[in-house]
Amino acid sequence: MFINPAFAQATTAAAGSSSMTGMIVQLLLIFAIFYILLIRPQQKRMKEHEATLNAIKKGDTILTGGGVYGKVVSANIEQNELQVELAKDVVVKVALATVRDVVKDEVKPANNNKKSKK
């Protein structure tokens, strides 16, 4: 009796279109932030890792995905495989995709178990 239905409908329709535009802008901003903070750095890391793998050559020390260190005996990048020496006269074939990193400085075991003679 005291409420005019035409006024109530007009305000609801105007508010609906502006909230939809605001929601689309917010979703676009969220996607842009997500891309800048997560996707782009991951792509950069993947490119660097691929360049590292393609630069592996004979004599490099590598770390495999399983945590095994070895020295590259021969590298066949085209066929995605390496011949890696794990110990003296122990050579295994390793898929290039399983290489985690190329070790710059050779890993030297700690000699903490030696007893000093006095």
Contacts in CASP RR format, 6 or more apart in sequence:
PFRMAT RR
TARGET T0000
AUTHOR 0000-0000-0000
METHOD contacts of the structure
MODEL  1
MFINPAFAQATTAAAGSSSMTGMIVQLLLIFAIFYILLIRPQQKRMKEHE
ATLNAIKKGDTILTGGGVYGKVVSANIEQNELQVELAKDVVVKVALATVR
DVVKDEVKPANNNKKSKK
52 101 0 8 1.000
52 102 0 8 1.000
53 77 0 8 1.000
53 96 0 8 1.000
53 99 0 8 1.000
54 77 0 8 1.000
55 102 0 8 1.000
56 62 0 8 1.000
56 72 0 8 1.000
56 75 0 8 1.000
56 77 0 8 1.000
56 82 0 8 1.000
56 96 0 8 1.000
56 99 0 8 1.000
56 102 0 8 1.000
57 72 0 8 1.000
57 75 0 8 1.000
58 72 0 8 1.000
58 73 0 8 1.000
58 74 0 8 1.000
58 75 0 8 1.000
59 71 0 8 1.000
59 72 0 8 1.000
59 73 0 8 1.000
60 71 0 8 1.000
60 72 0 8 1.000
60 102 0 8 1.000
60 103 0 8 1.000
61 69 0 8 1.000
61 70 0 8 1.000
61 71 0 8 1.000
61 72 0 8 1.000
61 102 0 8 1.000
61 103 0 8 1.000
61 106 0 8 1.000
61 107 0 8 1.000
62 69 0 8 1.000
62 70 0 8 1.000
62 71 0 8 1.000
62 72 0 8 1.000
62 82 0 8 1.000
62 84 0 8 1.000
62 94 0 8 1.000
62 99 0 8 1.000
62 100 0 8 1.000
62 101 0 8 1.000
62 102 0 8 1.000
62 103 0 8 1.000
63 69 0 8 1.000
63 70 0 8 1.000
63 99 0 8 1.000
63 100 0 8 1.000
63 101 0 8 1.000
63 102 0 8 1.000
63 103 0 8 1.000
64 70 0 8 1.000
64 84 0 8 1.000
64 94 0 8 1.000
64 98 0 8 1.000
64 99 0 8 1.000
64 100 0 8 1.000
65 98 0 8 1.000
65 99 0 8 1.000
65 100 0 8 1.000
66 98 0 8 1.000
66 100 0 8 1.000
67 100 0 8 1.000
68 86 0 8 1.000
69 86 0 8 1.000
69 103 0 8 1.000
69 107 0 8 1.000
70 84 0 8 1.000
70 85 0 8 1.000
70 86 0 8 1.000
71 84 0 8 1.000
71 85 0 8 1.000
72 82 0 8 1.000
72 83 0 8 1.000
72 84 0 8 1.000
72 85 0 8 1.000
73 83 0 8 1.000
73 84 0 8 1.000
73 85 0 8 1.000
73 91 0 8 1.000
74 82 0 8 1.000
74 83 0 8 1.000
75 82 0 8 1.000
75 83 0 8 1.000
76 82 0 8 1.000
77 96 0 8 1.000
80 95 0 8 1.000
80 96 0 8 1.000
80 97 0 8 1.000
81 93 0 8 1.000
81 94 0 8 1.000
81 95 0 8 1.000
81 96 0 8 1.000
82 93 0 8 1.000
82 94 0 8 1.000
82 95 0 8 1.000
82 96 0 8 1.000
82 99 0 8 1.000
83 91 0 8 1.000
83 92 0 8 1.000
83 93 0 8 1.000
83 94 0 8 1.000
84 91 0 8 1.000
84 92 0 8 1.000
84 93 0 8 1.000
84 94 0 8 1.000
85 91 0 8 1.000
86 92 0 8 1.000
END
